[in-house]
Structure formats: C-alpha cells, structure tokens
C-alpha cells in the first residue's frame, strides 16, 4: 500500500480557491487574477523584511571576512540561485568564485528540467563538499517546498563545516529550519495553478535573493550613492555606463571621462578618487583600500547632493521641452 503523500499538506501544493475557474477566463481576466495573487506575494515578502535584514547582516559579515556566498537549490529555486551567481560579478565587480551556485542535476538542469535530481540527499552533500565550505562562508538553501532532499544534504554538509546557513522557502514550517541559522519564509499561499512554484513562490524567492545580495553589496562599498561604481566593463553598454558614471560624479565631459577611465585601467572607483583627490592610480587604490572600498570615504564627499542637483536640472529641461511641444501643437 503506498505511503500517504508527504507533499499533500505543503502550502505550495494547496488548491487556490480564487482560481478554480481560471480555465474558463479570457486572457485579460487571467492576467488580472495573476496580478491579484502577486499582490499577496509582495505582502508576504514584506512580512519577512526583518528576517531579510538579518540575512543581509550575515552576508555582509561573511564578505568582510573574506567568505563566499553559495546558493543551493533544485528546479526553479536552483535556477534563481544560478542567476544571482551569474549576475553579481559584472554588476559589482566581484570575482566569479565569490558568489557560487549549486544546481541539483548539474549545469544541464539549468536549461532542461531533470526531475528526480532534487530527491538525492547524498548528491547535495557531495556537491557542496566539492566547494570546500568554511566557517567564513554563507550557504543559502533555496527550496520553495522546504523539503528538498538535495538542499537538505547540502545544508547538513554546510553545518558540519561551520558555515552560516540561510534557508529561503515558502513554507514557514519547513522541516529544514532545524538545520539553519536563519529562515526566510514568505507565506505566499497557494499558486494559481496548484503546485506550480515558478509563479508566486518563484517571484517571492527572486525578490528575497535580490535584496540579500544587492543590500550586502551596498553595505560593503560596491556603490557610490546608487551608482554602480564597481561595474566591470565587459560590454559596450557597460563601458558606456562607466563613462557616464564618471562624467556624472566628476563633471567631466564624456570624452574626458573616457580618458580618465583609461588612466584608471577601467576602474570607476579609482577614476573618481584620482579626479577628486588629485592622486595617481596607485595612490587612489591605496586610499580606497584604507576606506574599505567606500568611495564616499575615499573622497570625503557624499554624491547625493550632486545627483539631486542633476535630477532637478533634468526635470527643468524636460518641463521646458514639454512646454515647447504644447506651444507648437
């Protein structure tokens, strides 16, 4: 006789009473129902804001101590961890090994579902062991259901290594919570299609991971105000962004900002410090090092006032253009 289902009682598997007739709706009404459910998802994430802040503090401490951030997951949850690991280096100028992701089923499972890979506890443990986790690292288990055995295995291995452990799930009562330092569990409720956790659960998870990584990067000096000053210039778009940032902060013309960046070997932070403090490239790097990477500390100036002034100027110019257009019509 088959054993009773262990999934049946999970929040992510429940039937949503609000969408029982969804297969009878037209496209516009389906969109409306999805948006209504997503508003509930946002509220669920907001209820976890204090726990998210605690997670940011854990990550920030790990980064300052030379640790890594390692995401572990399966299916949609795993792919969201892969996204974080792929996008942090170009955005914030980090080493690719600094943020890593382990996906149940390996790299191939990122592009094609490998159902069953999530059920293997031992593979989860071995996959994390290959990264040699340490006490300085933070391991983030991502499991919408909260019972993914692959994640459970990885978190057990992380605990033995003394790593800090965060669990991101959509089941506040997850059995994995006994293995972690912090659980972040937005209770998003049943999906519009029962069990399809790539929907509200996936969106909530993405929001949480975005906040964890972005805020910890900000708190370790990766931005100047809200400017992406540690950007890596790996494409023409990013090279243009770097030039515009230097131009905004220094007041230099675009071409002159480009020349300054060349002297700074493409390092936006160094270029700003070179111009603001009249230093050489190497002197600027030393000053940034003493300021722990914070541009505001290295130059002794807050960028907020300048950016506000530029935004006001832009608003005035746009108002003039609109007024001119109205007078011509």
KAMOVEN-V857973 format. One record per pair of residues at least 12 apart in sequence whose ideal C-beta (glycine too) atoms are under 6 Angstrom apart, sorted by the first residue. I is the first residue (numbers start at 0). J is the second residue. Records with the same first field share a line. If there is no record, write none. Layout:
I->J, J
This chain:
9->144, 170
10->170
11->143, 144, 169, 196, 200
12->194
13->189
14->193
15->189, 191
18->32, 191
36->191, 199
40->187, 199, 202, 203
43->185, 186, 187
44->185, 203, 206
47->183, 185
50->183
51->183, 210
53->181
54->165, 181, 183, 211
55->211, 214, 215
57->137, 163
58->137, 211, 215
59->215, 218
61->137
62->219
64->135
65->135
66->135, 136
67->97, 136
68->98, 137
69->99, 138
70->83, 100, 139
71->101, 140, 150, 153
72->141
73->103, 117, 147, 149
75->196, 197, 201
76->141, 142, 143
77->102, 103
78->109
79->204, 205, 208
80->100, 141
81->100, 102, 109
83->208, 212
84->98, 99, 100
87->212
89->231, 233
91->216, 221, 229
92->229, 231
101->126
103->116, 117, 149
104->116
117->147, 149
118->148
119->149
120->148, 151, 152
123->149, 152, 153
124->152, 156
127->153, 156
128->156
132->157, 160, 162
134->161
136->162
137->163
138->157, 162, 164
139->165
140->154, 166
141->167
142->168
143->169, 196, 200
145->168, 170, 173, 175
151->175
154->178
158->178
163->180
164->179, 180
165->181
166->179, 182
167->183, 204, 207
168->184
169->187, 200
171->184, 186
183->207
185->203
187->199, 200, 203
220->291, 292, 293
223->294, 302
224->302, 303, 306
226->244
228->267, 268, 294
232->265
241->267
242->256, 257
244->267
245->260, 270
248->271
249->274
263->280
268->287, 294
269->283, 284
271->294
272->286, 297, 298
275->298
